[in-house]
Amino acid sequence: HIFDGSIRMSAGDMAVEGADMVLTAEPEAIFLPKFENAGPAARSLYQSLDEQGSARVLVASVKSSGSLWIASCRNGVLVGTSKNSTDNPFSAAGHYTLIRHIQVRFGSRWRDAYTSLLRHMEDRDISIGCELVTRCLGDHASVPMQDHLVVNAVLDRRTMEPLPPSALLHLQKEYGLEIPGMFIFERAGAFLEVFDRFRFDPSATWDQVSAAMGRAAWRTVPMPYAELHSQVLEGFVCYMM
């Protein structure tokens, strides 16, 4: 919100000088929590899944490492944000990387596909939260094989809630956008057994880990991680649904 008057911040609230109101700020994370492999609380939470029978599943989503880039559409124009700004090298690089992807994917029809994606975001009032992984803006663990975007989340801007994974699959199918690889487990114990087998092995490769996860998982959503990034895997983002 934008107010007439200056704003001063304190822990947990926001006061507007000259106005008779104090707003309590309770920001909500729009991304799923990162799996804390060293914390017993996280492991206990996921293991509680096994006590719930078939009511829920555990999704282990591949963690790509780069810079957060968020895109939405207003009045037919893409608005890209990174590093708390819409006008810096990171926000511009995200937009450029998206356009280059669409150009490669759709060839001479890229403008139509790009316009369709913008219309899709604006009509549904959604934002897409991406990991921007490039060879020019700094790297994590290893230099990626290709500059790329991975769409990690689709956010409903009206409710501030993330949409289910089916929204990611739609973007992948219709626009060829990269989404995280997913390993879906009916039992958390099956994921933890594979995870613990590799977590302290510095020589473990993406090919080894993904093959083992694929054998243990109930369902999988593939991702060409090694072609995009490398054989170095940072980790997984886990959630129950």
Secondary structure, DSSP 8 states (H G I E B T S, - for coil): ---SS-EEEETTEEEETTSS-EEE------S--B--TT-HHHHHHHHGGGGGTTS--EEEEEE--SEEEEEEEETTEEEEEBTTBSSSHHHHHHHHHHHHHHHHHHGGGHHHHHHHHHHHHHHHTEEEEEEEE-SSS--SSS--SS-EEEEEEEEETTTTEE--HHHHHHHHHHH------EEEES-HHHHHHHHHHHTT-TT--HHHHHHHHHHH-SEEE---HHHHS-S---EEEEEE-
